[in-house]
Amino acid sequence: MSEKLQKVLAAFGLGSRREIERWIQQGRVSVTTQVAKLGDRVERDAKIFIDGKLIKLLASAPLQRRVLIYHKPVGEVCTRHDPENRPTVFAQLPRLKEQRWIMIGRLDINTLGLLLFTNDGELAHRLSHPSYGIEREYAVRVLGKVDVAQLNQLKKGVKLEGRMAAFTRIEERGGEGANRWYHVVLKEGRYREVRRLWESQGIKVSRLIRIRFGNVCLPSDLRRGQWRELTVDDYFSDCTLSADYASA
């Protein structure tokens, strides 16, 4: 039974579907002697080459799905190789043999908190694609007073680059002096979306921490720069926040 080429390669932990689609568009993937194109379907016994190297799909052992959580510090970038030689989140992860860690939901350099990694490209696709509506929760520290009208607008929606964006939930979590903390939830991960939503109301974000992705929470005992491997129970269990991230 044939399947889409990018789905087959993702299932063997070679990258996310989106990443593999880019490789196909760049002409880096071939099936037998033909350069692949988006939309191609293949059987599992097809001879597939990436950058001229044969990928031995049938010889590979069945994929043992692995999922890591990582507490990203400020200052690390979410890329494998940075031209400015800044530290990257991938440098801290354990090595994989003949597979790659695939990041689920990147964070910008000034945002800290929960990142997920997996060797399963299909799982990465399901957790990342907006159509699945996976919740992301953030602790946000803002400077200055926020009024009810601004909060209502953030829940109603704001147009960012021609598309509507909104928080599905906003909860006030206190603060000291001019700094106020909120927990916000949204169901997609567009570039700097949390910051841009607050900025649309003239509100400056001074700290941003992702504390939950789907049912997975940032553990209170996982220090910045550390990773932990999850079990099946971990990523299907209910999640209750037990830490005060306002002091993080």
Buried (B, 14 or more C-beta within 10 A) or exposed (E): EEEBBBBBBBBBBBBBBBBBBEBBEEEBBBBEEEEBEEEBEBEEEBEBBBEEEEBEBEEEEEBEEBBBBBBBBBEBBBEEEBEEEEBBBBEBBEEEEEBBBBBBBBBEBEBBBBBBBBBBBBBBBBBBBEEEEBBBBBBBBBBEEBEEEBBEBBEEEBEBEEEEBBBEEBEEBEBEEEBBBBBBBBEBBBEBBBBBBBBBBEBEBEBBBBBBBBEBBBBEEBEBBEBEEBEEEBBEEEBEBEBEBBEB
